[in-house]
Amino acid sequence: MTTPATTVRFARPEDAASIVAFIRGLAEFEHEPLDQVHVTEADILRDGFGERRLFEALIAEQDGAPVGFALFFPHYSTWEGRAGLYVEDLYVVPEARGGRAGHALLEALARGAHMSAGHLSRQFRLAYGEPPYQYLMTRRIERAMALLRLDD
């Protein structure tokens, strides 16, 4: 069977329902209780597409249907004197895993951070001991934040 081509684009307001569904899917994947997921479409619209945008999101599509997302926001490294991206969540629906949707999202994130996907992956592997997609799909964000705090 041929894997459908993946396209990645910036999220639009009409993607709010899909983003909420992806967040809920990520919670299920992490075996977290869904009653702990409080985000609503209104929250996504306000904070991602409102007057003061607090995050950006990318949507991965296969055959025109959304199959994954990456939610991120800018950060600034005072040590390096460079801007970068903090990836809060990256998720691909189970049916699309293995079809390069996660890789396409990582490539798009790397372009946004002005580095090659290979460089992003190497830097991430150095910092966390495993590739970014594997890490983001198998660890909770709290774990990543705890690791970052250890370096402070």
N, C-alpha and C positions, 0 to 999 in steps of 0.2 A: 504494500500500500504506500502511496506517495504522501509525504507530509505536505500539507498546504503551506504556501508561502505566508510568512508573517510580516505584517506591516506594523510600524509603531508610529503613533501620532500623539500630540498633546491632547489631553482630555478637554472636553467641552462640557458646558453645563448640562447638556442632555445625557451625559455619562454618569451623572450623580447616582442613579439607581444601581448601575453596574459597579461603581466604586464601592458603594455600601455592600453589595452582594460579595464582592471580592474580599472586603474586610471581614465579613462574616465567614467566608470560606477559609480565610487565613486563621481565624479564631478556631474553627473546627479542626483544621490541620494541626494546630498547636494544642489540641485537646483542651481548649479553654471553654468555659461555659458561655453559651451565646447570650445569656442574660447579663453578662459583663460588657457586652458590646453595646454602647449607648449611642453611637454615631447615627445620625439620620441624614436623609437626602438634604434637608434644610441646612444642616451643619456643613455638609460638603459644598453646597451652593454658596453659603455665606463665606466660608473660609477659603475656598478654592477659586471662587469666581466672583466674589463680592468686591466692594470698593477697596478693601485692604486684604490682598491675597496673602495667606499665610503658608500656602504650600502650592506645589505644582504636581501634576500627575501625568504619567504617560500611559497610554492604552495600547496593548498589543492586540492585533486582530488577525484572524485567519478566516478566509472566505467571507470577509465583511462582518464577522461576529467578534465581539470582545472576548478574549480568552485570558487576559492577564493585565496587571497594572503594576506600576512603580509609583510610589508617593514619596516626594522628596522636597527639600527646601535648601536654600543656600546657607552656607556657613563660611566663616573666615578663620583661617589658621594664622594665629598671631606669630607662631614660631617660623612658619614658612613664608609669611607675608603673601599668601595666595588665597583666593576664593576657591571654594569647592562645593560639593553637594553632600548633604546628609540624607541618606536613603532610610526613610522610616519603615516602609514596607515594600516588599516585592512578592507578588503572588501570581501563579499561573494555575488555572483550573486543572483538575486531575486529567481530564480528557486530552488536554493539549500538552501535557508534560512529555518531554522527550522529543518534542517537535520544534525545538529551537526558539520557542517564544521567550523563554527566560533569557537566553543568550541575546536575542534581539533587543530586549529591554536593557540589558547590561551594556550593550554596544551604544545604545542611544544615551544612556546615562553617562557613559565615558565621553562621548562627544560633547555632552553638555558641560562636563568638567574639564574639557579641553585636554583630554589624554586618550591614548589608544585603549581599546578594550583590554588588550593584553597587559598594558601598563597598569590599568585599574585593577585587573585581576591579580597581577604580581604584588602590587602594593597592598591589596586586601589580604592576600595569602600571607605576606610577611607580618601583617598586623594581627591576623586572626588565626593563622595556621591552616586555612582551607579556602577553597574558591568562594567568591562572593555569593553565587547563586545557591550553592550548597549550604553555606552559612545562613543566609537569609531565609531559606526555606526550612531549615531544621532547628533554628534557634529562636528564642523569643527576643524581642527588642530589648527587654530589660537586661538580658544577659549581655548584649552588645554594649549597652550603656554602662553596665558594671565593669566590663573590661576597659572601656575608655576611662572610667574614673580611676582605675588602678594606675594608669599612666600619669595622672595629675600630680 
